[in-house]
């Protein structure tokens, strides 16, 4: 029995080399998926050209213009009617427990942009949303509407460091400047924080004497191009689920963490059935994502 390929949507902000790695893996038959759209937050993103060259639908949601409009006239560019500031504030992990006007403006302005992003994605049904160098922090407003309680979650990101070390926008730079002897990259699901979601896969490489920041970044990208398609393939094969774990620590302390559990590779006949069950909204699950 044949099974439909995983429908993947991709968001980019720049060159789109990870997007290209995904497109190549699909073309070469290494990834049972189909890229159904590529969206960007700016029209100059080269990733859009890569998508068009492969016949993939594209769109642009001009974040900078939306945020400028919001700053100039918040009432005119107010967030969508279904946006709840108190709910977004309670769920966000960018500044846990914070309640101030700056945070509120951030959450509200991003929801305004994210509403347009969701509308642009709506014509293209997808199973998994992949962030391939999308340089925008996603708020609970967007995350909740894409995940919709799914397990595994439906948003995946790649980060240029071995998380949980060095979150943020310059993972390779932070790793190199700290004097680390090993660098790497991480693919994770997206939650309400910045680079804090459950880890799916990682690749590491040594930082050798004579390496520069540029050589570290080049080595890192080479690892990213291998890792991202591999993690998407695990999703396509229905081999990923999340599990809430509780750890007892000295002194009576407890630590809770949502982790990704990877199932063993199934027999060829069972792969399609496992993936279909994972993507079926009506299928029984062992538990929804914990935030």
N, C-alpha and C positions, 0 to 999 in steps of 0.2 A: 504494500500500500504506500502511495506517495503522500507526502505531507507538505502543506504550504510553507514556504520559507518564512522565517521571522521577519516581520515588518519593522524596519529600523528608521527612526527619524534622527537627524543629526543637527546640532547647533554649533556654529563656529563664530569666531571673531576675527581670525587672521588667516594665515597661510593654508591651514587645513591639511598638514602632512599626515596627521592621524586619520583624518577622513580619507585621504588617499590610500592609506594602508588598509582601511576597512573596505573601500571600493575594490582594491586589488585582490583582497582575500575572497570577496564575493565572486569576482570575475574568474578567479583561478579555481573556484570550487572548494576552497578551504573553509568557507563560512556559509552555512545554510541560511542565508538571510537575503533580504532585498532592501536597499536604501530607498525609502519612499519620498523623502524630502530632505533638503538641507536649508536651514534658516540661519540668518546672520543678524547681528545687531548693528551692522553698518554695511553700506553698499560696496565699500572698497575691499571687503574680505576676499582674499584670493580663493578661499575654499569654495565660494560660489562658482568660480570659473571651473574648478575641478568637477563640481557636481554637474554643471551644464554640459561639460565635455563627455560625461557619461550618460546624458539624457535624464538626469534626475531633476525633479521639480525643485525650484528655489523660491525663496521670499526673503524680504528684508523688513525687520521691525526696527525703525530708527530710534534706538534707546536715547541717544544724546538729545535728539529733538524733543522727544516725549518728556524727558526730565527737565529740559529747559522750559518747556511749556508749563510744566507743573510748578517750577520755581517762580515763574512770572505771574501765574494766576492759578493757585491751587484749587479754588472753587470750580473754575472752568475745566480743569483737567483732573477733577476729583476721581478717586479710585472707583471701580465698578460697584454696582449696588450690593453685590454679594460679598464685598470685602468687610470684614469685621476687625477693626483695629485692636480691640482688646484680645481677641483670639490670636491674632498674629503676634502681638507682643508677648503673650503667655507662652507661645510655642517656639518662638525664635531662640536660637542658641548663640547668636553672634555676640550678644551682650546679655547673658542670663540675668534675669531679675531687674534689668534696667527699665526705668519708666521716665523718659524725658522727651522733650519736644523734638530733639534731633533724631532720636530713634523713631519716633512716630512719623516724622516726615520721610525718613528713609523707607519705612515699611509701606507707607501710603503711596509714595511716588513710584516705588518698584512695582507695587500692585497695579498701578495704572499702566505701566509698560508691559507687565506680565499678562494683563487682560488682552492687550493687542497681540502679544505673542501666542496666547492660547487660541485666539480667533484666527490667526494666520495658520496655525497647525491644524485646525479643525477639519479642513477638507481632505486631510491625508490620514486615514486611520493607521495607527501604528501600535506595535506591541512593546517596544523599548525605545526610550529617548536617550541618545548618546551625546554627551557634551565633549566636543573635540576641540578644546581650546576656546570655549565660550567664556569670555572674561566678565561675566556678570554673576553676582551672588543671587541665588534664587531664594525667595522668601516662602514661608509656609503657605501663602495664598496659592502659589504656583505648584509647589510640591504636592500639596494635598489633592489638587485637581487632576494632576497627572497620575499619581500613585493610586488614588481612589481606593485605598485599603488593600492593594494587591500585595501578595507575597509570592515570589520575590518582588521587591519594589521595581518601578518602571523607569527610573532615571539613573544613569551610570555616568561616572566621571573618571578622568585620568589625571593624576597629580604628579608633578616632577620631583618627588621625594619619597622616602620610605616612611609613610605615615605610621604612627602619629607624630613623628618628628617633622618639623619644618612645614607646617601648613602655610597657606598664603600664596601669593602670586609669583614668588621667585624661589621655588624649592631648590633647584640646582645651585643657584647663587648662594642661598643660605647654607646649604650643605658644604659647598666648597669653602666659603669664608670661615666656617666654624672649624675647619681643619679635619673634617671627617675623612676616614680612610676608605669608606664604602659609601656609594651613592646608589640611587635607584629610583624606581617609579612605582606608583600604586594605582590600581583600579578599584573604585569603591562605589557603593550605592550612595545617592545623595539624600541627606536628611536635613534637619533644620539648622545645622551649623555650617561652618566653613571648613570643608575637608575633614569632617568628623564621622561620616557615614560608615557602615559596615564594610570591611575590606574584603574584596573578592580575590585579588591576586596581586603579586608583587614580583619585581625583577630587580636584582642588584648587580653591581659591577664595582671593581676596585678603582679607587682614585690613586693613581701611581705618581711617583716623583716625576716631575716634568709636565704633568697635566696642567692645563690652564682651565679657566672657567669655560672657554669655548669648546675645548676638547671634552670636558665633562658633559656639557650640554649636548654635544654631538653623540657621545656614547649613550646618553640617556634617551635621546630621541630614537636611536636604533632599537633600544629595548622597548620603548613605548610601542613602536610599530609592530613588534611581535606580541606584546602582552595584550593590547586592546582587542585585536581580533580573537585571541584565545579566550578571553573572558566573555566576549559576546557569544562565542560558540557554546560555552558552557550554559549560558542563558537560553540559547536556541535549542539546546538539547534537553532542557528542563531539569538540569542538574543542580540548580541553585535554590536554596531556601534560607530564610533567616531564622535564628533561634535566640531567644532571650536566656542568658546565662547569669547565674548569681555565684559570686566567688566570696568565700569566707576568708577574711584577712585577720592578721594578728590584732589583738586588742578589741575583739568583738566587732570590728568594722566589716562592712559588706560592700562589694562592688558589683554593679550590674552593667551588663554590656550586651548589645545585640550583635551577634556574629553571623557570618555567612558559613553555611555548611554546604560542602560540595559533594554530591553523590558520586559513587564510582561510575566509570564509563559503562553504560548498559550495552547489552548485545544489540547489534544493528537493528533488529526487528523492533526492539523496545524503545529506541531513541525517539522516534516520532511520537509514539504514544505518551511518553513522559513529558515531552515538550508541550503537546496539546493539552494535557491535564494541567500543566503549570500555567498555561495561558487562558484556560477556561474560567471565566468569572464565576460560573456556578459550581466549579469543582470543590470538593471538600479540601480544606487546608489545615495544616497543623497549627495555625495561628497567624494572625495578621502582624504587620510590622509594628514594632514597639518604638516609641519615640522618646 
